Amino acid sequence: MRWFLLVILVLGSLGPVLADDILTLQITTDKPVYESQDKGTMNVTFTNNSGQMAEGIEIRVSSNDLMFYNKSARIESLPYGSQTAAFTFHCRSLEDGEYPVTISYTCLVTSKTCQGGVCQTLEDKKIYTIKIKNGEPSISLESATLNVLGDRVIIGFKNSDEVAIDFRFEILSDLKVQYESYIGYLLSRASKEIIVYGDPGEYSGSIRVMYKDRFGREYEKTFLVRILIEEKEKQIEVIRPDYSAFEVRKVHVNAASAQPPLSQYYVYFIMLSCISLIGVVMITKLKRIRNE
């Protein structure tokens, strides 16, 4: 009977036991919160301050929601201190929430009191949760004042976060407006032209936007706007004189009238004759003076 009890005690010492006082386990991630499609790293740190030898530490991770690129790791021996095993993962397309990850491990533990063999096999498991918090589209107007020039104005929308899907808008105002309300995907910026009918002045109104995110969550926002219709420029009518009312008279110039008449030639002939006669008389007098 005594031998039977001794065998049971020996076999019990060789069986798996839970011993948190031998190995302590700490689990951390590189970010406290992840978004859908993010990648991350989970660090599993083992610490041994028990004075016993931990050998062949086999670690495994599993999750139904996260995809781990490496699902197992091994630490050959940990006589004292700490060692870390790192596991990289992908968050897939996950909605907001907390997703569990199971970390299980086994190892062999020996001590000075053991004589020629292994004292016990140690195994345990921990549950760690990964938190997912997805961003939302952040929609705003480029300007809350719409200046209408020539019955037309451009309205612009901005998005500084996640993509907005099935984006559309509606203008609420006493003015008569004409526009295409559907935009569709809004990544960072989009604009539409609006035709406004109304008298010059300042009007108040609002713009209501409706959209979804990539998980199908629906959103609705309303923005207050001022609509300023500028007075049209007056066109100044320039009166041009009608030149057809004036009679244009043509002056005909006779080319023959530019030549001197015959009487003028006769005067030239008399003058030349007189000059020639005076010259003859002077020459005759000079000859007489010389002969005397």
Steps between C-alpha positions, in 0.01 A plus 500: 500500500785732581666424168175583320477840665864573418449419130199732489703782653786449252267489201322811625829684518572413139159612375410850377439760771421869514781690668477878471751529780771357271443698175320831474359611167457857370328580169530836324432641152669777303177708503218516752230523231494384138288573196366258244772374262776611740810292565644461847740313726416314820787440744479206744759538779585216740672573832656238728600605851419167664852358519393202287602431142233541229591324174337448162231767535256446212263792432195497272249773413157462343211730404183470296513865393865603469739346252839419657795467264689282751288291735772333706837574658751323726731611781769237557574576863423764760702441818446851623373841386278574198473411133248620240335333202346732237195420283390716206134513397251656257167641620308410182174688434366532854236725650539680832539265795736285706631178346651221717833332439594178683864457604590150623840364600672193642848444645710265713604616847787351703642594837793413723281265700437286194737211475595402147188609312214734432293604797188618319340614177355849515215620276265797504296731278404866499234701318597839362262736315587720203290818484375623163378858460445613144514864395204679346479731199557861609297719265508880481422781256778686324307822559180585689442801272384440143563797269272469199640659186306481180240269659771239574710396799731208585446316829789293635515220756808375689569168672796472740457138616353170377345480154133599476282276283169580331553870574218738404373839614188714509469882504220644713422864414221734389688551176441291195809289438597241244780245554606136485488368858686167468880488531567136595847437642654792689869438568642843585318762294206534262300789352182566306365796304170650616270726300316753716196705395418808707529874543825657620545484878601279792310183586534237771479128442639162599666204333421150618747222412436125518763227463626161624836362605657177373316298765160626389450733796281794397570864583318830457621856564357848442704815428365858511595718202462855371406548136606833349358592160702778342329772300555457132725750327311761298583503133570854366352552153742684273325712233703510184437768234333392179748601236258403227300819571786715385545571121845423382601734224777405265736762366628425152839651418579561132859402436521749210428795736834442673687624184554879452281667231636625161485865607754428769743363238462827305601704806807281548596561131473885530707500817777297342496722193541817710786350691672397176457853353646663810796267480568596133488871582746461786745309287486769224575778748794315641651458153470871428668592821797279419538646143521856628 
